[in-house]
Amino acid sequence: VDEGMLDAPTASPALRRLVAEEVAWARTFFDRGSPLVDAAPAALRPAIRLFVGGGRAVADAIERAGCDTLARRPVVGAWSKAKLAAAAWWATLIPARRDHAASGSRGSSREGDRG
């Protein structure tokens, strides 16, 4: 692959192969890093989940385009973005609900507050 190939209206087979390799490389990092999300501070987890989910969504869009990023820009649609954001937000609630249920708490978490 040479720089001149980037001026073409569509990607050559060689460029498509290179893009496919780069997408696969990026996916390995998303896959290897995903388990670390839960080790991050709770305040950062939604942003990290969005980053990982968004990266995977972009990789999917590139693959759907046949790894030809020259003919048209791969796009993650608004609906997909909304689903990613909702999933990241929802994932923050699940541990909180488990922690809440495990503690047996039914009201305020402050000691002495019986209201």
C-alpha positions as CSV (number, residue, x, y, z in Angstrom):
1,V,0.0,0.0,0.0
2,D,1.3,3.4,-0.9
3,E,0.1,6.9,-0.2
4,G,-1.2,7.4,-3.7
5,M,-3.8,4.7,-3.1
6,L,-5.5,7.0,-0.6
7,D,-6.4,9.5,-3.4
8,A,-8.4,6.8,-5.3
9,P,-12.2,7.0,-5.2
10,T,-12.4,3.4,-3.8
11,A,-10.0,1.3,-1.9
12,S,-7.8,-1.2,-3.7
13,P,-7.8,-4.9,-2.6
14,A,-4.5,-4.3,-0.9
15,L,-5.8,-1.3,1.0
16,R,-8.9,-3.2,2.0
17,R,-6.7,-6.0,3.4
18,L,-4.7,-3.5,5.3
19,V,-7.8,-1.8,6.8
20,A,-9.2,-5.3,7.7
21,E,-5.9,-6.1,9.5
22,E,-6.1,-2.8,11.4
23,V,-9.7,-3.4,12.4
24,A,-8.8,-6.9,13.6
25,W,-5.9,-5.4,15.6
26,A,-8.1,-2.8,17.2
27,R,-10.7,-5.4,18.1
28,T,-8.1,-7.4,20.0
29,F,-7.4,-4.4,22.2
30,F,-11.1,-3.8,22.8
31,D,-11.6,-7.4,23.7
32,R,-8.5,-7.6,25.9
33,G,-9.4,-4.3,27.7
34,S,-13.1,-4.9,28.2
35,P,-12.6,-6.9,31.5
36,L,-10.7,-4.0,32.9
37,V,-13.8,-1.7,32.8
38,D,-15.0,-3.1,36.1
39,A,-11.6,-2.4,37.7
40,A,-11.9,1.3,36.9
41,P,-13.4,3.8,39.3
42,A,-17.2,3.7,39.1
43,A,-17.4,7.3,37.8
44,L,-15.3,6.4,34.7
45,R,-17.0,3.1,33.8
46,P,-19.7,4.6,31.6
47,A,-17.2,6.6,29.5
48,I,-15.0,3.6,29.1
49,R,-17.9,1.4,28.2
50,L,-18.9,4.0,25.6
51,F,-15.4,4.1,24.2
52,V,-15.2,0.3,23.9
53,G,-18.7,0.0,22.5
54,G,-18.2,2.9,20.1
55,G,-14.9,1.5,18.9
56,R,-16.5,-1.9,18.2
57,A,-19.4,-0.2,16.4
58,V,-17.0,1.7,14.2
59,A,-15.1,-1.5,13.4
60,D,-18.5,-3.1,12.5
61,A,-19.3,-0.2,10.2
62,I,-15.9,-0.5,8.5
63,E,-16.4,-4.2,7.9
64,R,-20.0,-3.7,6.6
65,A,-18.5,-1.3,4.1
66,G,-16.1,-4.0,2.9
67,C,-13.2,-2.2,4.5
68,D,-13.5,0.5,1.8
69,T,-13.2,3.7,3.8
70,L,-12.5,5.7,0.7
71,A,-15.8,5.2,-1.2
72,R,-17.9,6.4,1.8
73,R,-17.3,7.1,5.4
74,P,-18.3,4.3,7.7
75,V,-21.0,5.7,10.1
76,V,-22.4,4.6,13.4
77,G,-26.1,5.7,13.2
78,A,-27.9,7.8,15.8
79,W,-30.0,4.8,16.9
80,S,-26.8,2.7,17.5
81,K,-25.2,5.6,19.4
82,A,-28.3,5.8,21.6
83,K,-28.2,2.1,22.3
84,L,-24.5,2.3,23.2
85,A,-25.2,5.2,25.6
86,A,-28.2,3.4,27.2
87,A,-26.2,0.2,27.6
88,A,-23.3,2.1,29.3
89,W,-25.8,3.9,31.6
90,W,-27.8,0.7,32.4
91,A,-24.6,-1.2,33.2
92,T,-23.9,1.4,36.0
93,L,-27.3,0.6,37.6
94,I,-26.9,-3.2,37.7
95,P,-24.0,-3.3,40.2
96,A,-25.8,-0.6,42.3
97,R,-28.9,-2.7,42.5
98,R,-27.0,-5.8,43.4
99,D,-25.1,-3.9,46.1
100,H,-28.4,-2.4,47.4
101,A,-30.0,-5.8,47.5
102,A,-27.0,-7.4,49.2
103,S,-27.0,-4.8,51.9
104,G,-30.6,-5.4,52.7
105,S,-31.2,-1.6,52.7
106,R,-34.6,-0.4,52.0
107,G,-34.3,3.3,52.5
108,S,-31.7,5.9,53.0
109,S,-28.2,4.6,53.5
110,R,-27.4,7.1,56.2
111,E,-27.2,5.7,59.7
112,G,-29.9,6.8,62.0
113,D,-32.2,7.8,59.2
114,R,-35.4,5.7,59.6
115,G,-37.5,7.9,57.3
